[in-house]
Amino acid sequence: MDFKQVTEKLLAEFQKADIHYALMGGFALAAWGLSRTTIDIDFLIQRDDVKKVHAIMSAMGYECRYQTENVSQFISPLKVFGEVDFLHAFREISTGMLRRAEEKKIFNGTITIRVLRIEDIIGLKVQAMANDNSRAARDLDDIKSLLSQYKNRIDWPVIEEYFGMFGMQDILTDLRKWMK
């Protein structure tokens, strides 16, 4: 997948269509300076923008492989364009993530993109661990990497809320011990 080419095209289309988005997932970790291999691009979008995003993706030659009220998955028949996934924000917690997203420079400063805040990326990692235990080790490693690199700017009450939401306070306690 040519991440730069796909990102440039998507952001241009998002701007034209006034799509409310934020980068998330493995590519977002890279935007925050963490080295992480990923095979797709993941975005959080307003659920009200789903039809516009579907039209953009179809016009770019992507096929919708999966869609629910919560997510959409698009795959291009051309390997260079790869897979792009969208999480649909409609609950207060996810729409808040979109509002708090920060602009980051990627690809050596050539592209500016909205990226979820560190705390919100961690929150989604906690949710992923709660929903699929097979992902727990990888997601926990990602959380540790974020906490290690950004420990002095973490909004701990937000992190505590996410871990509490999913009944994972014991993991947060272990993380705090690990950070000392």
GROMACS elastic network, one bead per residue, 0.5 to 0.9 nm:
[ bonds ]
;  ai    aj funct       b0    kb
    1     4     6  0.88543   500
    1     5     6  0.88043   500
    1     6     6  0.80697   500
    1    39     6  0.73077   500
    1    40     6  0.76693   500
    1    78     6  0.88487   500
    1    79     6  0.59481   500
    1    81     6  0.53192   500
    1    82     6  0.50123   500
    1    83     6  0.80302   500
    2     5     6  0.55293   500
    2     6     6  0.62110   500
    2     7     6  0.85073   500
    2    79     6  0.85511   500
    2    80     6  0.52866   500
    2    81     6  0.62588   500
    2    82     6  0.77983   500
    3     6     6  0.52685   500
    3     7     6  0.58804   500
    3     8     6  0.84822   500
    3    27     6  0.89962   500
    3    40     6  0.82432   500
    3    41     6  0.77806   500
    3    80     6  0.84048   500
    3    81     6  0.78016   500
    3    82     6  0.86349   500
    4     7     6  0.51210   500
    4     8     6  0.60667   500
    4     9     6  0.86008   500
    4   106     6  0.89358   500
    4   107     6  0.71408   500
    4   111     6  0.85425   500
    5     8     6  0.52580   500
    5     9     6  0.62670   500
    5    10     6  0.85982   500
    5    80     6  0.87262   500
    5    81     6  0.80747   500
    6     9     6  0.52539   500
    6    10     6  0.60424   500
    6    11     6  0.85134   500
    6    41     6  0.89201   500
    6    80     6  0.83615   500
    6    81     6  0.61237   500
    6    82     6  0.85504   500
    7    10     6  0.51541   500
    7    11     6  0.59734   500
    7    12     6  0.84760   500
    7    41     6  0.84083   500
    7   111     6  0.84818   500
    7   113     6  0.88071   500
    8    11     6  0.53615   500
    8    12     6  0.62106   500
    8    13     6  0.87194   500
    8   111     6  0.73736   500
    9    12     6  0.52886   500
    9    13     6  0.63388   500
    9    14     6  0.86172   500
    9    60     6  0.87570   500
   10    13     6  0.51288   500
   10    14     6  0.59472   500
   10    15     6  0.85274   500
   10    56     6  0.80700   500
   10    57     6  0.83994   500
   10    60     6  0.89423   500
   11    15     6  0.60568   500
   11    16     6  0.85877   500
   11    19     6  0.89954   500
   11   113     6  0.77101   500
   12    15     6  0.52629   500
   12    16     6  0.63761   500
   12    17     6  0.87978   500
   13    16     6  0.50799   500
   13    17     6  0.61608   500
   13    18     6  0.83464   500
   13    19     6  0.83026   500
   13    53     6  0.88598   500
   13    56     6  0.68433   500
   14    17     6  0.52092   500
   14    18     6  0.57444   500
   14    20     6  0.77131   500
   14    21     6  0.80260   500
   14    52     6  0.88171   500
   14    53     6  0.78209   500
   14    56     6  0.81681   500
   15    19     6  0.63629   500
   15    20     6  0.87619   500
   16    19     6  0.79371   500
   17    49     6  0.88446   500
   17    52     6  0.70435   500
   17    53     6  0.84832   500
   17    56     6  0.86631   500
   18    49     6  0.85462   500
   19    45     6  0.72998   500
   19    46     6  0.76394   500
   19    49     6  0.60768   500
   19    50     6  0.89473   500
   19    52     6  0.76801   500
   19    53     6  0.75893   500
   20    44     6  0.83358   500
   20    45     6  0.56438   500
   20    46     6  0.58321   500
   20    49     6  0.72579   500
   20    98     6  0.73890   500
   20    99     6  0.89459   500
   21    43     6  0.63867   500
   21    44     6  0.54801   500
   21    46     6  0.68629   500
   21    98     6  0.65564   500
   21   101     6  0.86007   500
   21   114     6  0.69865   500
   21   115     6  0.83576   500
   22    28     6  0.88492   500
   22    42     6  0.86540   500
   22    43     6  0.55646   500
   22    44     6  0.52430   500
   22    45     6  0.67027   500
   22    97     6  0.83341   500
   22    98     6  0.61028   500
   22   101     6  0.62360   500
   22   102     6  0.82369   500
   22   103     6  0.89550   500
   22   113     6  0.75953   500
   22   116     6  0.56991   500
   23    27     6  0.73195   500
   23    28     6  0.55609   500
   23    31     6  0.87652   500
   23    41     6  0.77551   500
   23    42     6  0.60896   500
   23    44     6  0.63925   500
   23    45     6  0.89720   500
   23   101     6  0.85002   500
   23   113     6  0.73798   500
   23   114     6  0.60761   500
   23   116     6  0.60529   500
   24    27     6  0.66159   500
   24    29     6  0.75871   500
   24    41     6  0.78199   500
   24    42     6  0.53472   500
   24    43     6  0.53771   500
   24    44     6  0.66066   500
   24   115     6  0.63969   500
   24   116     6  0.59376   500
   24   120     6  0.89694   500
   24   121     6  0.66514   500
   24   124     6  0.87916   500
   25    28     6  0.53369   500
   25    29     6  0.66289   500
   25    38     6  0.83875   500
   25    40     6  0.87438   500
   25    41     6  0.72876   500
   25    42     6  0.55900   500
   25    43     6  0.77166   500
   25   121     6  0.72859   500
   25   124     6  0.85499   500
   25   125     6  0.85596   500
   26    29     6  0.50880   500
   26    30     6  0.65788   500
   26    31     6  0.88431   500
   26    35     6  0.89666   500
   26    36     6  0.61638   500
   26    37     6  0.68612   500
   26    38     6  0.54544   500
   26    39     6  0.84105   500
   26    40     6  0.80719   500
   26    41     6  0.76476   500
   26    42     6  0.78164   500
   26   142     6  0.87863   500
   27    30     6  0.50557   500
   27    31     6  0.63645   500
   27    32     6  0.88064   500
   27    36     6  0.75806   500
   27    37     6  0.80670   500
   27    38     6  0.65459   500
   27    39     6  0.88056   500
   27    40     6  0.77607   500
   27    41     6  0.62232   500
   27    42     6  0.73543   500
   28    32     6  0.63819   500
   28    33     6  0.87799   500
   28    34     6  0.87700   500
   28    41     6  0.85962   500
   28    42     6  0.81648   500
   28   115     6  0.61729   500
   28   116     6  0.72299   500
   28   121     6  0.80901   500
   29    32     6  0.50746   500
   29    33     6  0.65312   500
   29    34     6  0.53678   500
   29    35     6  0.73317   500
   29    36     6  0.67731   500
   29   118     6  0.85161   500
   29   121     6  0.82215   500
   29   142     6  0.80371   500
   29   146     6  0.80119   500
   30    35     6  0.57155   500
   30    36     6  0.62257   500
   30    37     6  0.85379   500
   30   106     6  0.84817   500
   31    34     6  0.72789   500
   31   104     6  0.67335   500
   31   105     6  0.73425   500
   31   106     6  0.59969   500
   31   107     6  0.87622   500
   31   113     6  0.88198   500
   31   115     6  0.74879   500
   32   104     6  0.78818   500
   32   115     6  0.84842   500
   32   117     6  0.89850   500
   32   118     6  0.79845   500
   32   146     6  0.83729   500
   33   149     6  0.88280   500
   34   142     6  0.87268   500
   34   145     6  0.73108   500
   34   146     6  0.76125   500
   34   149     6  0.83994   500
   36   142     6  0.83965   500
   38    41     6  0.78494   500
   39    82     6  0.77539   500
   39    83     6  0.75521   500
   40    82     6  0.65684   500
   40    83     6  0.50520   500
   40    84     6  0.57044   500
   40    85     6  0.74205   500
   41    82     6  0.85361   500
   41    83     6  0.66332   500
   41    85     6  0.62657   500
   41    86     6  0.85684   500
   42    83     6  0.87080   500
   42    84     6  0.58872   500
   42    86     6  0.57594   500
   42    87     6  0.76003   500
   43    84     6  0.78076   500
   43    85     6  0.63026   500
   43    87     6  0.62109   500
   43    88     6  0.86169   500
   43   115     6  0.87700   500
   44    85     6  0.86151   500
   44    86     6  0.56415   500
   44    88     6  0.60009   500
   44    89     6  0.64632   500
   44    94     6  0.81207   500
   44    95     6  0.89677   500
   44    97     6  0.85398   500
   44    98     6  0.72070   500
   44   116     6  0.84524   500
   45    48     6  0.82810   500
   45    49     6  0.67483   500
   45    50     6  0.74727   500
   45    53     6  0.87376   500
   45    86     6  0.65798   500
   45    87     6  0.62383   500
   45    88     6  0.52282   500
   45    89     6  0.56960   500
   45    90     6  0.88696   500
   45    95     6  0.84686   500
   45    98     6  0.74933   500
   46    49     6  0.53438   500
   46    50     6  0.70884   500
   46    87     6  0.84701   500
   46    88     6  0.56575   500
   46    90     6  0.64159   500
   46    94     6  0.86931   500
   46    95     6  0.70151   500
   46    98     6  0.79467   500
   47    50     6  0.53471   500
   47    51     6  0.85474   500
   47    69     6  0.79744   500
   47    70     6  0.80911   500
   47    87     6  0.83787   500
   47    89     6  0.52814   500
   47    90     6  0.56454   500
   48    51     6  0.74339   500
   48    52     6  0.84268   500
   48    88     6  0.84492   500
   48    89     6  0.85232   500
   48    90     6  0.81070   500
   49    52     6  0.52960   500
   49    53     6  0.61228   500
   49    54     6  0.86081   500
   49    88     6  0.85222   500
   50    53     6  0.50670   500
   50    54     6  0.60531   500
   50    55     6  0.86368   500
   50    72     6  0.83069   500
   50    86     6  0.86827   500
   50    88     6  0.73505   500
   51    54     6  0.50185   500
   51    55     6  0.62572   500
   51    56     6  0.86917   500
   52    55     6  0.51191   500
   52    56     6  0.62541   500
   52    57     6  0.86570   500
   53    56     6  0.50020   500
   53    57     6  0.60550   500
   53    58     6  0.84593   500
   53    86     6  0.89522   500
   54    57     6  0.51866   500
   54    58     6  0.60449   500
   54    59     6  0.85024   500
   54    62     6  0.89854   500
   54    64     6  0.77620   500
   54    72     6  0.85432   500
   54    74     6  0.87008   500
   55    58     6  0.51657   500
   55    59     6  0.60632   500
   55    60     6  0.86080   500
   56    59     6  0.51509   500
   56    60     6  0.62718   500
   56    61     6  0.88447   500
   56    62     6  0.87843   500
   57    60     6  0.50767   500
   57    61     6  0.64732   500
   57    62     6  0.52618   500
   57    63     6  0.75132   500
   57    64     6  0.81439   500
   57    74     6  0.72727   500
   57    84     6  0.88856   500
   58    61     6  0.50914   500
   58    62     6  0.50941   500
   58    63     6  0.63763   500
   58    64     6  0.77961   500
   58    74     6  0.87570   500
   59    62     6  0.73859   500
   60    76     6  0.84810   500
   61    75     6  0.87130   500
   61    76     6  0.62699   500
   61    77     6  0.76937   500
   61    78     6  0.85394   500
   62    74     6  0.57450   500
   62    75     6  0.53159   500
   62    77     6  0.70246   500
   62    78     6  0.86618   500
   62    81     6  0.82610   500
   62    82     6  0.87564   500
   62    83     6  0.83438   500
   62    84     6  0.87746   500
   63    73     6  0.83781   500
   63    74     6  0.53642   500
   63    75     6  0.53460   500
   63    76     6  0.60432   500
   63    77     6  0.76895   500
   64    67     6  0.71669   500
   64    72     6  0.71499   500
   64    73     6  0.58553   500
   64    75     6  0.65756   500
   64    76     6  0.88583   500
   65    72     6  0.77720   500
   65    73     6  0.56357   500
   65    74     6  0.56761   500
   65    75     6  0.66778   500
   66    71     6  0.77283   500
   66    72     6  0.56199   500
   66    73     6  0.51032   500
   66    74     6  0.72894   500
   67    70     6  0.76346   500
   67    71     6  0.56073   500
   67    73     6  0.63639   500
   67    74     6  0.89026   500
   68    71     6  0.53578   500
   68    72     6  0.64939   500
   69    72     6  0.82114   500
   69    88     6  0.71161   500
   70    86     6  0.84588   500
   70    87     6  0.59345   500
   70    88     6  0.50379   500
   70    89     6  0.75281   500
   70    90     6  0.85178   500
   71    85     6  0.73496   500
   71    86     6  0.55149   500
   71    88     6  0.55651   500
   72    84     6  0.85326   500
   72    85     6  0.57931   500
   72    86     6  0.50775   500
   72    87     6  0.66349   500
   72    88     6  0.77752   500
   73    83     6  0.73201   500
   73    84     6  0.61721   500
   73    86     6  0.63421   500
   73    87     6  0.88458   500
   74    82     6  0.84634   500
   74    83     6  0.56595   500
   74    84     6  0.52623   500
   74    85     6  0.60618   500
   74    86     6  0.83703   500
   75    78     6  0.84787   500
   75    79     6  0.89103   500
   75    81     6  0.78415   500
   75    82     6  0.58695   500
   75    84     6  0.64782   500
   75    85     6  0.85268   500
   76    79     6  0.67127   500
   76    80     6  0.81524   500
   76    81     6  0.56985   500
   76    82     6  0.54315   500
   76    83     6  0.63565   500
   76    84     6  0.85791   500
   77    80     6  0.88198   500
   77    81     6  0.79083   500
   77    82     6  0.77085   500
   78    81     6  0.57318   500
   78    82     6  0.67744   500
   79    82     6  0.50898   500
   79    83     6  0.86223   500
   81    84     6  0.85029   500
   88    94     6  0.82283   500
   89    92     6  0.81290   500
   89    93     6  0.82806   500
   89    94     6  0.50033   500
   89    95     6  0.53733   500
   89    96     6  0.88411   500
   89    97     6  0.85703   500
   89    98     6  0.79154   500
   90    93     6  0.82422   500
   90    94     6  0.64683   500
   90    95     6  0.60100   500
   91    94     6  0.55305   500
   91    95     6  0.61370   500
   91    96     6  0.84328   500
   92    95     6  0.51704   500
   92    96     6  0.58736   500
   92    97     6  0.85787   500
   93    96     6  0.51465   500
   93    97     6  0.64585   500
   94    98     6  0.65545   500
   94    99     6  0.88279   500
   94   120     6  0.87930   500
   95    98     6  0.50971   500
   95    99     6  0.63942   500
   95   100     6  0.87786   500
   96    99     6  0.50259   500
   96   100     6  0.61936   500
   96   101     6  0.86424   500
   97   100     6  0.52004   500
   97   101     6  0.61650   500
   97   116     6  0.65468   500
   97   117     6  0.75457   500
   97   120     6  0.62476   500
   97   121     6  0.89744   500
   98   101     6  0.52838   500
   98   102     6  0.89342   500
   98   114     6  0.87603   500
   98   115     6  0.86253   500
   98   116     6  0.70105   500
   99   102     6  0.86883   500
  100   116     6  0.71381   500
  100   117     6  0.67564   500
  100   120     6  0.87681   500
  101   114     6  0.58742   500
  101   115     6  0.52820   500
  101   117     6  0.54633   500
  101   120     6  0.86862   500
  102   113     6  0.80780   500
  102   114     6  0.53049   500
  102   115     6  0.53361   500
  102   116     6  0.63304   500
  102   117     6  0.63262   500
  103   112     6  0.62995   500
  103   113     6  0.53690   500
  103   115     6  0.60574   500
  103   116     6  0.87557   500
  104   109     6  0.84610   500
  104   111     6  0.82135   500
  104   112     6  0.55403   500
  104   113     6  0.54735   500
  104   114     6  0.62500   500
  104   115     6  0.65743   500
  105   108     6  0.71897   500
  105   110     6  0.68490   500
  105   111     6  0.56014   500
  105   113     6  0.64445   500
  105   114     6  0.88987   500
  106   109     6  0.51043   500
  106   110     6  0.63630   500
  106   111     6  0.53597   500
  106   112     6  0.63414   500
  106   113     6  0.73492   500
  107   110     6  0.55758   500
  107   111     6  0.62952   500
  107   112     6  0.89392   500
  108   111     6  0.78857   500
  109   112     6  0.71584   500
  115   118     6  0.88463   500
  116   119     6  0.81150   500
  116   120     6  0.60730   500
  116   121     6  0.61370   500
  117   120     6  0.53026   500
  117   121     6  0.62900   500
  117   122     6  0.86805   500
  118   121     6  0.51185   500
  118   122     6  0.62063   500
  118   123     6  0.85769   500
  118   146     6  0.70228   500
  118   147     6  0.86286   500
  118   150     6  0.82207   500
  118   154     6  0.75612   500
  119   122     6  0.50632   500
  119   123     6  0.61399   500
  119   124     6  0.87991   500
  119   146     6  0.89196   500
  119   154     6  0.68545   500
  119   155     6  0.68950   500
  119   156     6  0.82410   500
  119   158     6  0.65963   500
  119   159     6  0.59890   500
  119   162     6  0.86997   500
  120   124     6  0.62641   500
  120   125     6  0.85174   500
  120   158     6  0.82244   500
  120   159     6  0.81490   500
  120   162     6  0.85275   500
  121   124     6  0.52148   500
  121   125     6  0.62541   500
  121   126     6  0.87040   500
  121   143     6  0.84047   500
  122   126     6  0.61501   500
  122   127     6  0.86115   500
  122   139     6  0.85488   500
  122   142     6  0.81270   500
  122   143     6  0.58559   500
  122   146     6  0.79761   500
  122   159     6  0.73295   500
  122   162     6  0.80623   500
  123   126     6  0.50844   500
  123   127     6  0.62878   500
  123   128     6  0.86482   500
  123   158     6  0.84333   500
  123   159     6  0.68514   500
  123   161     6  0.85998   500
  123   162     6  0.52291   500
  123   163     6  0.73852   500
  124   128     6  0.60847   500
  124   129     6  0.85919   500
  124   162     6  0.83951   500
  125   129     6  0.62035   500
  125   130     6  0.86237   500
  125   136     6  0.84638   500
  125   139     6  0.55687   500
  125   140     6  0.75696   500
  125   142     6  0.79765   500
  125   143     6  0.72404   500
  126   129     6  0.51148   500
  126   130     6  0.62494   500
  126   131     6  0.86789   500
  126   136     6  0.84151   500
  126   139     6  0.75113   500
  126   140     6  0.80777   500
  126   143     6  0.85323   500
  126   162     6  0.69858   500
  126   163     6  0.65364   500
  126   166     6  0.74076   500
  126   168     6  0.81103   500
  127   130     6  0.50310   500
  127   131     6  0.61423   500
  127   132     6  0.85588   500
  127   162     6  0.80166   500
  127   163     6  0.84900   500
  127   165     6  0.87608   500
  127   166     6  0.68875   500
  128   131     6  0.50822   500
  128   132     6  0.59069   500
  128   133     6  0.79672   500
  128   135     6  0.70503   500
  128   136     6  0.76122   500
  128   139     6  0.75971   500
  129   132     6  0.52912   500
  129   133     6  0.53622   500
  129   134     6  0.76999   500
  129   135     6  0.58624   500
  129   137     6  0.84065   500
  129   139     6  0.67414   500
  129   140     6  0.80471   500
  130   133     6  0.64449   500
  130   136     6  0.80146   500
  130   166     6  0.65237   500
  130   167     6  0.86448   500
  130   168     6  0.83175   500
  131   135     6  0.87816   500
  132   135     6  0.57899   500
  132   136     6  0.71802   500
  133   136     6  0.51037   500
  133   137     6  0.82714   500
  134   137     6  0.74271   500
  134   138     6  0.86331   500
  135   138     6  0.56806   500
  135   139     6  0.60520   500
  135   140     6  0.84498   500
  136   139     6  0.51802   500
  136   140     6  0.58226   500
  136   141     6  0.84484   500
  137   140     6  0.51674   500
  137   141     6  0.61864   500
  137   142     6  0.87211   500
  138   141     6  0.50999   500
  138   142     6  0.63242   500
  138   143     6  0.87236   500
  139   142     6  0.50057   500
  139   143     6  0.61994   500
  139   144     6  0.86223   500
  140   144     6  0.61291   500
  140   145     6  0.85740   500
  141   144     6  0.50619   500
  141   145     6  0.61745   500
  141   146     6  0.86922   500
  142   145     6  0.50992   500
  142   146     6  0.62924   500
  142   147     6  0.86397   500
  143   146     6  0.51775   500
  143   147     6  0.61103   500
  143   148     6  0.84904   500
  144   147     6  0.50687   500
  144   148     6  0.59189   500
  144   149     6  0.85309   500
  144   175     6  0.75088   500
  144   178     6  0.88986   500
  144   179     6  0.85113   500
  145   148     6  0.51424   500
  145   149     6  0.62018   500
  145   150     6  0.84805   500
  146   149     6  0.53366   500
  146   150     6  0.58901   500
  146   151     6  0.76923   500
  147   150     6  0.52616   500
  147   152     6  0.86142   500
  147   154     6  0.74063   500
  147   175     6  0.88009   500
  147   179     6  0.79449   500
  148   151     6  0.55555   500
  148   152     6  0.89355   500
  148   179     6  0.72298   500
  149   152     6  0.83194   500
  150   153     6  0.55782   500
  150   154     6  0.62862   500
  151   154     6  0.55225   500
  151   179     6  0.84092   500
  152   155     6  0.89341   500
  153   156     6  0.89022   500
  154   157     6  0.88704   500
  154   158     6  0.85465   500
  154   159     6  0.80100   500
  155   158     6  0.56716   500
  155   159     6  0.66825   500
  155   160     6  0.89679   500
  156   160     6  0.60108   500
  156   161     6  0.85019   500
  157   161     6  0.61499   500
  157   162     6  0.87829   500
  158   161     6  0.50903   500
  158   162     6  0.64498   500
  158   163     6  0.88703   500
  159   162     6  0.52456   500
  159   163     6  0.63600   500
  159   164     6  0.85171   500
  159   172     6  0.84311   500
  160   163     6  0.52616   500
  160   164     6  0.59308   500
  160   165     6  0.84498   500
  160   169     6  0.74490   500
  160   172     6  0.74075   500
  161   164     6  0.50400   500
  161   165     6  0.59763   500
  161   166     6  0.88427   500
  162   165     6  0.51201   500
  162   166     6  0.67610   500
  162   167     6  0.88156   500
  162   168     6  0.84960   500
  163   166     6  0.55320   500
  163   167     6  0.62054   500
  163   169     6  0.54919   500
  163   170     6  0.86521   500
  163   171     6  0.78650   500
  163   172     6  0.66301   500
  164   168     6  0.58443   500
  164   169     6  0.55981   500
  164   172     6  0.88910   500
  165   168     6  0.76867   500
  165   169     6  0.89112   500
  166   169     6  0.82358   500
  167   170     6  0.81108   500
  168   171     6  0.54500   500
  168   172     6  0.66709   500
  168   173     6  0.88940   500
  169   173     6  0.61444   500
  169   174     6  0.86430   500
  170   173     6  0.50072   500
  170   174     6  0.62795   500
  170   175     6  0.86416   500
  171   174     6  0.50364   500
  171   175     6  0.61611   500
  171   176     6  0.86874   500
  172   176     6  0.61946   500
  172   177     6  0.86666   500
  173   176     6  0.52029   500
  173   177     6  0.63931   500
  173   178     6  0.86387   500
  174   177     6  0.51300   500
  174   178     6  0.60876   500
  174   179     6  0.86889   500
  175   179     6  0.61807   500
  175   180     6  0.89104   500
  176   179     6  0.51482   500
  176   180     6  0.66683   500
  177   180     6  0.54643   500
